[in-house]
Amino acid sequence: MKRWALLSIALLAAASARATPPDQLYTLNCWGCHQPHAQGIAGSVPRLANSMGYFLHLPQGREYLVEVPGVAASPLSDGDIARVLNWMLLTFSRAELPRRFVPYTAAEVHKYRAHIPPDVIETRRRLSTKLKAMGFEVSRDGR
Ligand code: HEC
């Protein structure tokens, strides 16, 4: 086989193995409910913009962002969930993050997503109350 042919096969293989960029993961899997600017849908989906970063101030909040059914039960791999969440946090809620933001890893996502809380709304309320006492006000729950 000619050298250029081998090269183009190698390039094609590299392109198809390349991971989907996180903004596209968001558009394809999350956008429908969370909306283009993560503003949510009044009455059903909470706003993530200028809010979701606050959850990382508590270890249980860090787990919660992965445990919500839209994330834990999504068809995305652990690695893609880590990438899309890290991208969302930095894109939509950078100012609310702890000063030292530690990005999610695939291994961490794997551990947290095995557990979906029996009552997501109640879990969110409990976390919101704790965060509020720390001076961090998350968005309304959308209900
Ligand atoms: C079918 C609609 C829907 C889809 C699709 C969806 N979500 Fe959600 N998401 C919700 C709702 C509703 C909540 C509020 C908690 C609950 O009731 O599950 C939520 C909560 C969250 C939260 C917790 C934030 C908070 O303030 O409570 C995160 C993080 C999140 N979603 C991320 C994602 C990501 C990432 C995707 C794409 C992989 C996604 N969601 C797809 C509807 C959706």
Boltz pocket constraint, residues with backbone or C-beta under 6 A from the ligand:
constraints:
  - pocket:
      binder: B
      contacts: [[A, 25], [A, 26], [A, 29], [A, 30], [A, 31], [A, 32], [A, 33], [A, 34], [A, 44], [A, 45], [A, 46], [A, 47], [A, 48], [A, 51], [A, 52], [A, 64], [A, 65], [A, 66], [A, 68], [A, 69], [A, 70], [A, 71], [A, 74], [A, 76], [A, 84], [A, 85], [A, 120], [A, 121], [A, 124], [A, 138], [A, 139], [A, 141], [A, 142]]
      max_distance: 6.0
